[in-house]
Amino acid sequence: MRVQRGALGFLVLAVTGSALGLVFAGSPERIAAGVRIDGVNVGGMKPGAAQRLLERRARSLERTPVVFVARERRWRVTPEQLGVRADWHAAVELARRHGDGFGPLRGFRRIGVRVFGAQLAPPTRVYEAALGFELSRFARAIYRPHRDPQLRLHGLAPVVISGTAGRELDRQAAARIVVAALAGFSRQPVALPVRSKPTAVSATQLAADAAHVRTALSGPVQMHWRGVGWTIAPQQLRVMLALPARGATTLRIGGPGADRYFDRLGRALDRPARNAGFAIAAGGEVGIIPSRVGRRLDVTATSANLLAAALSQNQRTSRVVVSTARPGRTTRQARAMGIRGLVGSYETIYGGDANRIHNVQLVARLLDGHLIAPGATFSFNRATGARTAQKGFREAPVITTVFNAAYEAGLKVTSRTNHALYISHYPLGRDATVDYPDVDLRFVNDTTHWLLLRTFVGSYSLTVGLYGTPQHRRVVTQTRPLVETGPPPVKHEPDPTLAHGRRVVVDGGEPSSSTSVRRLVYEGGKLLYDNTWYSSYRSQPKLVLVGTKPAPAKKKKKPPPVTTTATTTTTTTTTG
């Protein structure tokens, strides 16, 4: 019985609901009552009529400006200026779907629209460049930078200057508001969204710093280090204080005034650390120049101590902090390197040519003091870098001296290249050259201790010495004579000053040649190295000048003068 009553009740509700839905269903060809598009009531209208109504209103307002307002500024902008176009067809189609459906379902949906309403906005297009231009115009006029409160000194008295908040246009929100207002039908003034830019610090916060400044400048501050003292008067401390700025609230020691003061103090206290060095005696013995621990003013720690003392009303004394600077090579480390005496050296004599002297001095400075670890390879190119005219290098003999120092020391030479042309003032077969970065001079420190390379430059000579633990190696040299391997090529050059066909040899040239040097190195009576270096030298052409001057023209002989002989003719007339 209860089930029957429930079914009957449900049936009554369904019938009643359906009837109610049918009552409010209305015509599917018309927009539901209660729908508004951009404030215009289109309820009960057919879609076509609603679209025409909206388009007429939009056309009538295309040149009617909307006034945009921000504080005291006002701007008048029309839809036409920004190319604003609303899609009224899409808006009407959206309105039609509100309250759409079949029969009673449509009626129920339309009841909701009728009761609660539906406010719709049309999809809108805008010319982005024009919109951006207008927004930039608004933004420039609206923008006001914030000004933080400042703490300044009038003499020794701190003064807090109030700041002001800034403002700026909210461009993203403004873009939406401008487009919506120009697409709509209302011409009431529209407020632009403006954001406030608060100050980073308040005047109240700076008031506490002002109190600290008054304490800091209330009297002198004493600094001391190892019994030495310095007094900083309030006038001096004034220029060393870095007052809070750009939103900061921290008082510190800094700025140009503090930098100048600590520079002067550092020059008085600083002492650079000194590495242990090596001194070469006249006999080739090596002495150790002791290292020295350095010291350096710790500006950061000293500044912190000074500020703490200045902010104290009673303990106005601070400690100067000096840090220790350790040498990179101590005396003990230098002794352990085993650099005690001469291992090998060589001297090159050169003339007083400016190029040679200049280059020898440059390379000597680059090489002097170079240290070679046990087992390490010395590279001339790596030690000197690129030798270019831009760096000041000019052509002159240099590398041969280094090669021969390693040669005489009996060290293992792993890369050596002879000059292209034979140079007579070098030891035969023992010249060397480099060409950065490919052609290099390299030798190995095959001893168990460090090697020190030293250079000594005189007016006409360069000496390269290698110092370490003397190895007492014996070096034996076997040099083959220089052998011609081919005649010099002949190079003819025309000379218009020589008679035609005449030949003059101005340079005899040099034939190509070769030689070799064998080096035998003995250590403790045993053969350590047996190396042979072969050297081949290019020929230099024989230069012959060939005359091209034409021979002078022969003078023509004058013909003999013509001789005239007078002839007398006798005529005999016989008269009969």
FENLIN-V969914 format. One record per backbone hydrogen bond with DSSP energy under -0.5 kcal/mol. CO is the residue of the C=O (numbers start at 0). NH is the residue of the N-H. If there is no record, write none. Layout:
co=CO nh=NH
co=CO nh=NH
This chain:
co=0 nh=4
co=1 nh=5
co=2 nh=6
co=3 nh=7
co=4 nh=8
co=5 nh=9
co=6 nh=10
co=7 nh=11
co=8 nh=12
co=9 nh=13
co=10 nh=14
co=11 nh=15
co=12 nh=16
co=13 nh=17
co=14 nh=18
co=15 nh=19
co=16 nh=20
co=17 nh=21
co=18 nh=22
co=19 nh=23
co=20 nh=24
co=21 nh=25
co=26 nh=29
co=28 nh=46
co=30 nh=43
co=31 nh=34
co=33 nh=117
co=34 nh=41
co=34 nh=42
co=35 nh=37
co=35 nh=119
co=36 nh=39
co=39 nh=36
co=39 nh=41
co=41 nh=44
co=44 nh=30
co=45 nh=49
co=46 nh=50
co=47 nh=51
co=48 nh=52
co=49 nh=53
co=50 nh=54
co=51 nh=55
co=52 nh=56
co=53 nh=57
co=54 nh=58
co=55 nh=59
co=56 nh=60
co=57 nh=60
co=58 nh=61
co=60 nh=63
co=61 nh=79
co=62 nh=64
co=65 nh=67
co=65 nh=76
co=66 nh=189
co=67 nh=74
co=68 nh=191
co=69 nh=72
co=72 nh=69
co=74 nh=67
co=74 nh=76
co=76 nh=65
co=77 nh=81
co=78 nh=82
co=78 nh=83
co=79 nh=82
co=81 nh=126
co=84 nh=124
co=85 nh=87
co=86 nh=90
co=86 nh=122
co=87 nh=91
co=88 nh=92
co=89 nh=93
co=90 nh=94
co=91 nh=95
co=92 nh=96
co=93 nh=97
co=94 nh=97
co=96 nh=98
co=96 nh=99
co=97 nh=31
co=100 nh=102
co=101 nh=104
co=101 nh=105
co=102 nh=105
co=102 nh=106
co=103 nh=107
co=104 nh=108
co=105 nh=109
co=106 nh=110
co=107 nh=111
co=108 nh=112
co=109 nh=113
co=110 nh=114
co=111 nh=115
co=112 nh=116
co=117 nh=35
co=117 nh=119
co=119 nh=37
co=122 nh=86
co=124 nh=84
co=125 nh=127
co=126 nh=130
co=127 nh=131
co=128 nh=132
co=129 nh=133
co=130 nh=134
co=131 nh=135
co=132 nh=136
co=133 nh=137
co=134 nh=138
co=135 nh=139
co=136 nh=140
co=137 nh=141
co=138 nh=142
co=143 nh=166
co=145 nh=147
co=146 nh=163
co=149 nh=151
co=149 nh=160
co=151 nh=153
co=151 nh=158
co=152 nh=154
co=153 nh=155
co=153 nh=156
co=155 nh=157
co=156 nh=153
co=158 nh=151
co=158 nh=160
co=159 nh=161
co=160 nh=149
co=163 nh=146
co=165 nh=196
co=166 nh=143
co=167 nh=194
co=168 nh=170
co=169 nh=173
co=170 nh=174
co=171 nh=175
co=172 nh=176
co=173 nh=177
co=174 nh=178
co=175 nh=179
co=176 nh=180
co=177 nh=181
co=178 nh=182
co=179 nh=183
co=189 nh=68
co=192 nh=169
co=194 nh=167
co=195 nh=197
co=196 nh=165
co=200 nh=148
co=201 nh=205
co=202 nh=206
co=203 nh=207
co=204 nh=207
co=204 nh=208
co=205 nh=209
co=206 nh=210
co=207 nh=211
co=208 nh=212
co=209 nh=213
co=210 nh=214
co=211 nh=215
co=212 nh=216
co=214 nh=217
co=215 nh=218
co=220 nh=231
co=221 nh=317
co=222 nh=229
co=223 nh=319
co=224 nh=227
co=227 nh=224
co=229 nh=222
co=229 nh=231
co=230 nh=232
co=231 nh=220
co=232 nh=236
co=233 nh=237
co=234 nh=238
co=235 nh=238
co=235 nh=239
co=236 nh=239
co=236 nh=240
co=237 nh=240
co=239 nh=253
co=240 nh=242
co=241 nh=251
co=243 nh=150
co=244 nh=247
co=251 nh=241
co=251 nh=253
co=254 nh=258
co=255 nh=259
co=256 nh=260
co=257 nh=261
co=258 nh=262
co=259 nh=263
co=260 nh=264
co=261 nh=265
co=262 nh=266
co=263 nh=267
co=264 nh=268
co=265 nh=269
co=270 nh=294
co=273 nh=291
co=276 nh=288
co=278 nh=280
co=278 nh=286
co=280 nh=283
co=284 nh=280
co=286 nh=278
co=286 nh=288
co=287 nh=289
co=288 nh=276
co=291 nh=273
co=293 nh=324
co=294 nh=270
co=295 nh=322
co=296 nh=298
co=297 nh=301
co=298 nh=302
co=299 nh=303
co=300 nh=304
co=301 nh=305
co=302 nh=306
co=303 nh=307
co=304 nh=308
co=305 nh=309
co=306 nh=310
co=308 nh=311
co=313 nh=315
co=315 nh=221
co=317 nh=223
co=319 nh=321
co=320 nh=297
co=322 nh=295
co=323 nh=325
co=324 nh=293
co=328 nh=275
co=329 nh=333
co=330 nh=334
co=331 nh=335
co=332 nh=336
co=333 nh=336
co=333 nh=338
co=334 nh=337
co=336 nh=449
co=337 nh=339
co=339 nh=285
co=340 nh=467
co=343 nh=465
co=345 nh=463
co=347 nh=349
co=347 nh=461
co=352 nh=356
co=353 nh=357
co=354 nh=358
co=355 nh=359
co=356 nh=360
co=357 nh=361
co=358 nh=362
co=359 nh=363
co=360 nh=364
co=361 nh=365
co=362 nh=366
co=363 nh=367
co=366 nh=369
co=369 nh=452
co=370 nh=372
co=371 nh=450
co=372 nh=375
co=375 nh=444
co=377 nh=442
co=378 nh=382
co=379 nh=383
co=380 nh=384
co=385 nh=387
co=387 nh=390
co=387 nh=392
co=388 nh=391
co=397 nh=400
co=397 nh=401
co=398 nh=402
co=399 nh=403
co=400 nh=404
co=401 nh=405
co=402 nh=406
co=403 nh=407
co=404 nh=408
co=405 nh=409
co=405 nh=410
co=406 nh=409
co=410 nh=412
co=411 nh=413
co=411 nh=443
co=414 nh=441
co=416 nh=432
co=419 nh=537
co=421 nh=423
co=422 nh=425
co=426 nh=429
co=432 nh=416
co=434 nh=437
co=434 nh=438
co=437 nh=439
co=438 nh=434
co=439 nh=441
co=440 nh=379
co=441 nh=413
co=441 nh=414
co=442 nh=377
co=443 nh=411
co=443 nh=445
co=444 nh=374
co=450 nh=371
co=451 nh=453
co=451 nh=466
co=452 nh=368
co=452 nh=369
co=453 nh=464
co=455 nh=457
co=455 nh=462
co=459 nh=349
co=460 nh=457
co=461 nh=347
co=462 nh=455
co=462 nh=464
co=463 nh=345
co=464 nh=453
co=464 nh=466
co=465 nh=342
co=465 nh=343
co=466 nh=451
co=467 nh=339
co=467 nh=340
co=467 nh=469
co=472 nh=474
co=473 nh=475
co=473 nh=521
co=475 nh=519
co=477 nh=479
co=477 nh=517
co=482 nh=513
co=485 nh=511
co=488 nh=541
co=489 nh=491
co=490 nh=543
co=492 nh=545
co=494 nh=497
co=494 nh=547
co=494 nh=548
co=497 nh=547
co=497 nh=548
co=498 nh=501
co=501 nh=546
co=503 nh=505
co=503 nh=544
co=506 nh=542
co=509 nh=539
co=511 nh=484
co=511 nh=485
co=512 nh=536
co=513 nh=482
co=514 nh=534
co=515 nh=479
co=516 nh=518
co=516 nh=532
co=517 nh=477
co=517 nh=519
co=518 nh=520
co=518 nh=530
co=519 nh=475
co=519 nh=521
co=520 nh=527
co=520 nh=528
co=521 nh=473
co=522 nh=525
co=525 nh=522
co=528 nh=520
co=530 nh=518
co=531 nh=533
co=532 nh=516
co=534 nh=514
co=536 nh=512
co=539 nh=509
co=540 nh=542
co=541 nh=490
co=541 nh=543
co=542 nh=505
co=542 nh=506
co=543 nh=492
co=544 nh=503
co=544 nh=546
co=545 nh=494
co=546 nh=500
co=548 nh=499
co=566 nh=568
co=567 nh=569
co=568 nh=570
co=569 nh=571
co=570 nh=572
co=571 nh=573
co=572 nh=574
co=573 nh=575
